[in-house]
Amino acid sequence: MRSADLLGQQKRRYRVRTTDSRHDQPIAPNDLAVAPAHTKPDQIWATDMIYIEKGEGLLYLA
């Protein structure tokens, strides 16, 4: 590469994007903390959503 005057091109440094906690928006209450204790399986469900950046745009995964 050096003899042909070619240079490698580096990608931008990957930066992890997480939740921004510095805002003045209201925070959702923790409903699981005040829910009655479950007595059998499959009574309380929780989920999360993540955004995956693709070339075509964002992919939402729940």
N, CA, C and O atoms as a GROMACS GRO file, in nm:
protein
  248
    1MET      N    1   0.083  -0.118   0.000
    1MET     CA    2   0.000   0.000   0.000
    1MET      C    3   0.088   0.125   0.000
    1MET      O    4   0.057   0.223  -0.067
    2ARG      N    5   0.196   0.119   0.076
    2ARG     CA    6   0.283   0.237   0.083
    2ARG      C    7   0.346   0.267  -0.052
    2ARG      O    8   0.356   0.384  -0.092
    3SER      N    9   0.388   0.162  -0.123
    3SER     CA   10   0.452   0.186  -0.252
    3SER      C   11   0.353   0.239  -0.356
    3SER      O   12   0.392   0.306  -0.451
    4ALA      N   13   0.225   0.208  -0.339
    4ALA     CA   14   0.122   0.257  -0.431
    4ALA      C   15   0.057   0.386  -0.380
    4ALA      O   16  -0.039   0.434  -0.441
    5ASP      N   17   0.108   0.442  -0.270
    5ASP     CA   18   0.052   0.563  -0.209
    5ASP      C   19  -0.096   0.548  -0.174
    5ASP      O   20  -0.176   0.639  -0.195
    6LEU      N   21  -0.132   0.431  -0.121
    6LEU     CA   22  -0.269   0.407  -0.078
    6LEU      C   23  -0.276   0.423   0.073
    6LEU      O   24  -0.184   0.384   0.145
    7LEU      N   25  -0.386   0.479   0.121
    7LEU     CA   26  -0.407   0.496   0.263
    7LEU      C   27  -0.534   0.424   0.305
    7LEU      O   28  -0.634   0.426   0.234
    8GLY      N   29  -0.528   0.362   0.420
    8GLY     CA   30  -0.647   0.300   0.474
    8GLY      C   31  -0.740   0.407   0.527
    8GLY      O   32  -0.695   0.510   0.577
    9GLN      N   33  -0.868   0.383   0.518
    9GLN     CA   34  -0.965   0.481   0.565
    9GLN      C   35  -1.029   0.426   0.692
    9GLN      O   36  -1.090   0.319   0.690
   10GLN      N   37  -1.016   0.500   0.801
   10GLN     CA   38  -1.074   0.456   0.928
   10GLN      C   39  -1.219   0.499   0.936
   10GLN      O   40  -1.258   0.605   0.889
   11LYS      N   41  -1.299   0.412   0.998
   11LYS     CA   42  -1.437   0.448   1.027
   11LYS      C   43  -1.438   0.544   1.144
   11LYS      O   44  -1.341   0.553   1.219
   12ARG      N   45  -1.548   0.613   1.158
   12ARG     CA   46  -1.563   0.699   1.275
   12ARG      C   47  -1.560   0.615   1.400
   12ARG      O   48  -1.600   0.498   1.399
   13ARG      N   49  -1.514   0.673   1.508
   13ARG     CA   50  -1.512   0.602   1.635
   13ARG      C   51  -1.655   0.574   1.679
   13ARG      O   52  -1.741   0.662   1.675
   14TYR      N   53  -1.680   0.450   1.722
   14TYR     CA   54  -1.814   0.412   1.766
   14TYR      C   55  -1.842   0.474   1.902
   14TYR      O   56  -1.761   0.462   1.994
   15ARG      N   57  -1.954   0.540   1.913
   15ARG     CA   58  -1.992   0.600   2.040
   15ARG      C   59  -2.122   0.537   2.086
   15ARG      O   60  -2.222   0.538   2.014
   16VAL      N   61  -2.121   0.483   2.206
   16VAL     CA   62  -2.240   0.420   2.261
   16VAL      C   63  -2.340   0.529   2.297
   16VAL      O   64  -2.307   0.625   2.366
   17ARG      N   65  -2.462   0.512   2.249
   17ARG     CA   66  -2.568   0.608   2.283
   17ARG      C   67  -2.663   0.542   2.382
   17ARG      O   68  -2.726   0.440   2.350
   18THR      N   69  -2.673   0.597   2.499
   18THR     CA   70  -2.762   0.542   2.600
   18THR      C   71  -2.867   0.646   2.635
   18THR      O   72  -2.873   0.753   2.574
   19THR      N   73  -2.948   0.616   2.731
   19THR     CA   74  -3.054   0.706   2.772
   19THR      C   75  -2.995   0.834   2.829
   19THR      O   76  -2.900   0.831   2.907
   20ASP      N   77  -3.052   0.947   2.790
   20ASP     CA   78  -3.010   1.076   2.842
   20ASP      C   79  -3.095   1.107   2.965
   20ASP      O   80  -3.214   1.136   2.953
   21SER      N   81  -3.035   1.099   3.083
   21SER     CA   82  -3.109   1.122   3.207
   21SER      C   83  -3.114   1.269   3.246
   21SER      O   84  -3.181   1.305   3.343
   22ARG      N   85  -3.045   1.353   3.173
   22ARG     CA   86  -3.044   1.496   3.206
   22ARG      C   87  -3.155   1.567   3.128
   22ARG      O   88  -3.128   1.630   3.026
   23HIS      N   89  -3.277   1.557   3.176
   23HIS     CA   90  -3.390   1.624   3.112
   23HIS      C   91  -3.489   1.666   3.218
   23HIS      O   92  -3.478   1.624   3.334
   24ASP      N   93  -3.585   1.747   3.180
   24ASP     CA   94  -3.685   1.794   3.276
   24ASP      C   95  -3.821   1.730   3.250
   24ASP      O   96  -3.923   1.779   3.299
   25GLN      N   97  -3.823   1.621   3.176
   25GLN     CA   98  -3.947   1.549   3.148
   25GLN      C   99  -3.985   1.464   3.269
   25GLN      O  100  -3.898   1.422   3.345
   26PRO      N  101  -4.115   1.438   3.288
   26PRO     CA  102  -4.155   1.352   3.400
   26PRO      C  103  -4.108   1.209   3.380
   26PRO      O  104  -4.098   1.160   3.268
   27ILE      N  105  -4.078   1.143   3.490
   27ILE     CA  106  -4.032   1.004   3.487
   27ILE      C  107  -4.151   0.914   3.515
   27ILE      O  108  -4.229   0.939   3.606
   28ALA      N  109  -4.164   0.810   3.436
   28ALA     CA  110  -4.277   0.717   3.452
   28ALA      C  111  -4.266   0.646   3.587
   28ALA      O  112  -4.157   0.610   3.630
   29PRO      N  113  -4.379   0.626   3.654
   29PRO     CA  114  -4.376   0.556   3.783
   29PRO      C  115  -4.341   0.408   3.766
   29PRO      O  116  -4.368   0.349   3.662
   30ASN      N  117  -4.282   0.350   3.869
   30ASN     CA  118  -4.247   0.209   3.868
   30ASN      C  119  -4.369   0.129   3.915
   30ASN      O  120  -4.390   0.110   4.034
   31ASP      N  121  -4.449   0.084   3.820
   31ASP     CA  122  -4.572   0.012   3.853
   31ASP      C  123  -4.545  -0.126   3.912
   31ASP      O  124  -4.628  -0.178   3.986
   32LEU      N  125  -4.429  -0.186   3.881
   32LEU     CA  126  -4.398  -0.317   3.938
   32LEU      C  127  -4.368  -0.308   4.086
   32LEU      O  128  -4.387  -0.406   4.159
   33ALA      N  129  -4.322  -0.193   4.133
   33ALA     CA  130  -4.290  -0.179   4.276
   33ALA      C  131  -4.417  -0.178   4.361
   33ALA      O  132  -4.412  -0.217   4.478
   34VAL      N  133  -4.527  -0.135   4.305
   34VAL     CA  134  -4.651  -0.126   4.384
   34VAL      C  135  -4.752  -0.235   4.345
   34VAL      O  136  -4.862  -0.240   4.401
   35ALA      N  137  -4.715  -0.323   4.252
   35ALA     CA  138  -4.805  -0.431   4.210
   35ALA      C  139  -4.814  -0.537   4.320
   35ALA      O  140  -4.716  -0.561   4.390
   36PRO      N  141  -4.929  -0.599   4.334
   36PRO     CA  142  -4.938  -0.708   4.433
   36PRO      C  143  -4.847  -0.824   4.393
   36PRO      O  144  -4.818  -0.844   4.276
   37ALA      N  145  -4.803  -0.897   4.492
   37ALA     CA  146  -4.711  -1.010   4.467
   37ALA      C  147  -4.782  -1.114   4.381
   37ALA      O  148  -4.899  -1.145   4.403
   38HIS      N  149  -4.710  -1.168   4.284
   38HIS     CA  150  -4.771  -1.270   4.200
   38HIS      C  151  -4.769  -1.404   4.274
   38HIS      O  152  -4.679  -1.431   4.353
   39THR      N  153  -4.870  -1.485   4.248
   39THR     CA  154  -4.882  -1.614   4.317
   39THR      C  155  -4.857  -1.732   4.226
   39THR      O  156  -4.836  -1.844   4.272
   40LYS      N  157  -4.860  -1.708   4.095
   40LYS     CA  158  -4.833  -1.815   3.999
   40LYS      C  159  -4.763  -1.754   3.878
   40LYS      O  160  -4.767  -1.632   3.859
   41PRO      N  161  -4.700  -1.836   3.796
   41PRO     CA  162  -4.627  -1.785   3.679
   41PRO      C  163  -4.718  -1.713   3.579
   41PRO      O  164  -4.839  -1.736   3.575
   42ASP      N  165  -4.659  -1.628   3.500
   42ASP     CA  166  -4.727  -1.562   3.387
   42ASP      C  167  -4.830  -1.459   3.430
   42ASP      O  168  -4.927  -1.436   3.358
   43GLN      N  169  -4.812  -1.396   3.546
   43GLN     CA  170  -4.905  -1.292   3.590
   43GLN      C  171  -4.850  -1.152   3.565
   43GLN      O  172  -4.928  -1.060   3.540
   44ILE      N  173  -4.720  -1.134   3.572
   44ILE     CA  174  -4.658  -1.003   3.551
   44ILE      C  175  -4.558  -1.015   3.437
   44ILE      O  176  -4.471  -1.102   3.438
   45TRP      N  177  -4.574  -0.928   3.338
   45TRP     CA  178  -4.484  -0.927   3.223
   45TRP      C  179  -4.414  -0.792   3.216
   45TRP      O  180  -4.470  -0.689   3.254
   46ALA      N  181  -4.292  -0.794   3.167
   46ALA     CA  182  -4.217  -0.670   3.142
   46ALA      C  183  -4.147  -0.684   3.008
   46ALA      O  184  -4.118  -0.796   2.964
   47THR      N  185  -4.121  -0.573   2.943
   47THR     CA  186  -4.055  -0.577   2.813
   47THR      C  187  -3.963  -0.456   2.799
   47THR      O  188  -3.963  -0.366   2.882
   48ASP      N  189  -3.888  -0.456   2.694
   48ASP     CA  190  -3.798  -0.346   2.664
   48ASP      C  191  -3.798  -0.327   2.514
   48ASP      O  192  -3.829  -0.420   2.439
   49MET      N  193  -3.763  -0.209   2.470
   49MET     CA  194  -3.754  -0.181   2.327
   49MET      C  195  -3.615  -0.127   2.298
   49MET      O  196  -3.561  -0.047   2.374
   50ILE      N  197  -3.558  -0.170   2.188
   50ILE     CA  198  -3.425  -0.124   2.150
   50ILE      C  199  -3.431  -0.081   2.003
   50ILE      O  200  -3.507  -0.136   1.924
   51TYR      N  201  -3.351   0.018   1.970
   51TYR     CA  202  -3.343   0.067   1.833
   51TYR      C  203  -3.208   0.024   1.776
   51TYR      O  204  -3.104   0.051   1.836
   52ILE      N  205  -3.210  -0.041   1.663
   52ILE     CA  206  -3.088  -0.085   1.597
   52ILE      C  207  -3.071  -0.002   1.470
   52ILE      O  208  -3.159   0.000   1.384
   53GLU      N  209  -2.958   0.066   1.459
   53GLU     CA  210  -2.935   0.152   1.344
   53GLU      C  211  -2.888   0.068   1.226
   53GLU      O  212  -2.785   0.000   1.233
   54LYS      N  213  -2.962   0.073   1.118
   54LYS     CA  214  -2.929   0.000   0.995
   54LYS      C  215  -2.905   0.101   0.884
   54LYS      O  216  -2.931   0.220   0.902
   55GLY      N  217  -2.857   0.055   0.772
   55GLY     CA  218  -2.833   0.144   0.659
   55GLY      C  219  -2.960   0.208   0.607
   55GLY      O  220  -2.957   0.321   0.558
   56GLU      N  221  -3.072   0.138   0.617
   56GLU     CA  222  -3.200   0.189   0.568
   56GLU      C  223  -3.269   0.279   0.669
   56GLU      O  224  -3.362   0.351   0.633
   57GLY      N  225  -3.227   0.277   0.792
   57GLY     CA  226  -3.291   0.354   0.899
   57GLY      C  227  -3.285   0.278   1.030
   57GLY      O  228  -3.199   0.192   1.049
   58LEU      N  229  -3.378   0.308   1.119
   58LEU     CA  230  -3.381   0.242   1.250
   58LEU      C  231  -3.471   0.120   1.246
   58LEU      O  232  -3.577   0.121   1.184
   59LEU      N  233  -3.426   0.016   1.313
   59LEU     CA  234  -3.504  -0.107   1.329
   59LEU      C  235  -3.546  -0.114   1.475
   59LEU      O  236  -3.461  -0.106   1.564
   60TYR      N  237  -3.675  -0.130   1.500
   60TYR     CA  238  -3.727  -0.135   1.637
   60TYR      C  239  -3.744  -0.279   1.677
   60TYR      O  240  -3.811  -0.356   1.609
   61LEU      N  241  -3.682  -0.317   1.789
   61LEU     CA  242  -3.688  -0.454   1.837
   61LEU      C  243  -3.745  -0.453   1.977
   61LEU      O  244  -3.691  -0.388   2.066
   62ALA      N  245  -3.855  -0.527   1.999
   62ALA     CA  246  -3.917  -0.531   2.131
   62ALA      C  247  -3.904  -0.671   2.186
   62ALA      O  248  -3.951  -0.698   2.297
   0.00000   0.00000   0.00000
